[in-house]
Amino acid sequence: MSAEIGSPQRADGRRLVVDIHAHVRQLILDGTLPPGSTVAQAELARTLGVSRTPLREAFRMLQEEGLLETAPNQRARVSDIDVAYVDQVYGARILLESLGIALTLPELNAERLSEMRALLGRMETLAGAGDWKSWQQVHHDFHAVHSARIGGQVRQIMSSLAEHCQRYITQNRVHEAQTLDVAHREHTKLLEALESGDQSTAVESIVRHLARTVLTTMAHTAPEYEPVGVRTALRMVLGTAQD
């Protein structure tokens, strides 16, 4: 493990476990610890300045999330990204994000739409500057607005699905300027539909945005794979087979 990983805030007891879990989880999600890399508990404990007891508990939590794999007497390993899993998750996201827009649009007032417009401008600026990590956070905030009516555990599920699959997109092609330019046009179309109150176009926009993102990446990384999950979700939402 050679990545520069920093250190979480020091805390006591359970809070320390939660902080370590969140810290290492973010390192995995943003690609600092890439798929397949090994993570030695002793080395990481020294780097973070913590004992191995809270680290073991944090690793157990990461295993339950599917982000780490461990075997007896072996180092932990960052889980590989399975294209079939990504396909199914994006299919689920298409359905959930469509529901989010349908539930939230009637309550999107001028203030929330103005917030989205400001976030869209911020994303464009960050993309131009090549600040991908900051772009990711603003992108997350942008999409959170139009699905705000979904809360509780369903919101947590949506957020977790998006974060897990972002590893796949980040690892493969999202840094390309052309990709971010296409995404900006899609975000603009989505926002314009929301501003006009056009639910049908807004739902179609988010569905095509999610599908285009993952299908384009799959075409480059696993061209032999047939994305049944995504295409099934497209048919369910849009009512027709998608090429």
N, C-alpha and C positions, 0 to 999 in steps of 0.2 A: 504494500500500500504506500504509494509515493505522492498522492495528491495533497495539495495544501488544503487542510480542512478546517482550520480555525478551532474555536472552542465555544461551547454553549455557556450561558450564564450559570454560575455556581448557585446551587440551592441545596435544600435538605430533603432527605427521604424521598417520598413519592414524587415531589416536584422535580428532583434531580433526574429521576428516571424518565419523566415526561419530557424534560428539556433535552436529554441525550437522545431519546427516541426521535423527537422533532428535528434535531440537528442532523443526525445521521440520515434520517429519512429524506431531508432536503438535499443532502449531498448525493443521494441515489437518484432522486427525481430530476435534479438539474444536470446530471451527467458527470459531476465531479468524481463520483465513484461509478464507473461505467459497468454495464452488464458483463458478467464473467470475471470481474476483478475480485481478488480475495481481500478479506478484512480480518486482520489478526486482532483479537480482543486485547491482548497484552500491549501491543504497540499503540492501538487506538486509545486505551486507557491512559497510557503515558502522555500521548499527544493532548488529550482533553484534560489531563490532570485530575482524573477521577479513579475510584477503585473499580475493580472488575465486577463487583456485586451489582451495582445499578446498570452497568453496561450489559451484563448477561440478561437482565430483565428487559432492557431496551431491545436487545437482539431478538429475544423471544417475541416481542410485539411485532418487530419487523418481519419475522418468519411468518406470523399469523396473517400479515398483510400480503405475503407472497413476494416481498422485496428481497429477502435474504434466504439462503439455503445453508443448512449446516449438516454435518455428519459427525459421528463420534470421533474424537481425537483429530479433527481436521479444522482448518480455518473456515470461517464463514465466507460465503461467496455470494456476490450480488447476482440475483436471479437474471437469467436470460429473458429476452422479450419474445414471447411466442406469438407469431403472426395470427394464428387461429384465435387466440385470446383477444388480441387487439381487434380483430374483425367482430367478434361477439360484443365486445365492450362498446365499440363505435355504433353497432346496431342498437344497443341499449341506450346509448347517449342520444341517438337520433330520435327515438321514441320519447325519452324523458324531456329533452330540450323542446320538442314540439309541444308537449303538454305544458311545459313551463311558460312558453309564450302565450298559449291559449288562455291560461289562467291569469297571467300577469298583465297582458295588454290592456284590459279594461281599466286597470288602475295606474297605468303609466301616465303621470301628469307631466306638465311642462317642465317642472324642476328636474324630474328624473330623466327626461329626454335630453334636457340641456346637459345633464351630467354625462350621459352617454356621448353626446356630441363632443364634449371636452375631452373625454377619455379617448375617443377616436382620433382627435387631433394630436393627443399626446403619443399614441401608438405610432402615428405617422412620423412624428419627430424622432422617436426612439429608433424606429426602423432605419431612418435616414442616417442616424448616428451609429448604427450597428450595435446598439446596446440591447442585445437579445434578452438578457436576464430581466432587465427592467421592463422590456416590452411584454414579457410573459406575465408579469404581475398586473400590468395595466390591462392586458388582454383578458385576464381572469376577471378583473373588476368590471370590465365592459359587459361581458356575458352574464355576470351575476345580476345585473340590473334587470334584464329582460326575463329572468326566471325567478324573481324575488318572491313570488307568491308560493313557491314550493319551499317548505321549511322542514325543520326537524331532521329525522333520520334520512328522509328522502334527499334532502339537500346535502347531507353528509355523503350519501352514496354517490350523488352526481359529482360532487367535488372530488371524491376519491377516484372515480372512474376517469375523470378528466386528467388528474395528476398522473395516474399510472400510465395512461396512454401517451402523455406528453413526453415520457422517456423515449418512446418509439419514434415520435416525430423529431425530437431534438437530436437523437442519435444519428438520424439518417439524412435529413435534408432541409430542415426548417431555416437554416442560416442563409439560404440563398436569397439574394435581394429580390429576384423575380417572384419567388414564392410569397414573400411578404407583400409585394405589390399587388398580387392577385388577391391575397387575403384582405388587403385594405379596400379593394373594390367590392368584395363580398360583404364586408362589414358596413360599408357605406350603403349598399343596397338594402341590407337588413334594417339599418337605422331609419332610412327613408320610409320603408314600409311601416315601421313602428310609429313614426311621426304622423303618417297619414291615417293610422288606425286600421290598416289593411292586414287583417290577421292571416288570410290565406297566403299572401305574398311573403309576409314575415316568416311564417312557418316554412314555406318552400325555401326561403333564403337560408335559414339556419340549417335545414336538412341538407341542402346542396353544398353549403359551406363545410359541414362536417364530413360529408361523403367525399367531396373533392380532396380535402386535406388527407384523409387516410388512403383513399384509392390511388392518389398520385404517389404517395410514399410507398405503398405496396407495389406499385408498378415498377419502381426502381429497385426495391429490396427483395421482393418475392414474386416475380412476374408469373411464376407457375401456380401461384395460389389463387383459388377461386373464392372471392369474398362473399360467401353466402349470407353471412349475418348482415352486412351492410346493405346488400342488394334486397334482401327480404324486408328490412326496415324501410327502405326507400319505397318499395311497392306498397307497404302497409300505410305509409303516410301520404304518398303522392298518388297512389292508386294505379300506377303504370310501371312496367318494367323499365329499368334505367340502364343505359349503356355506359 
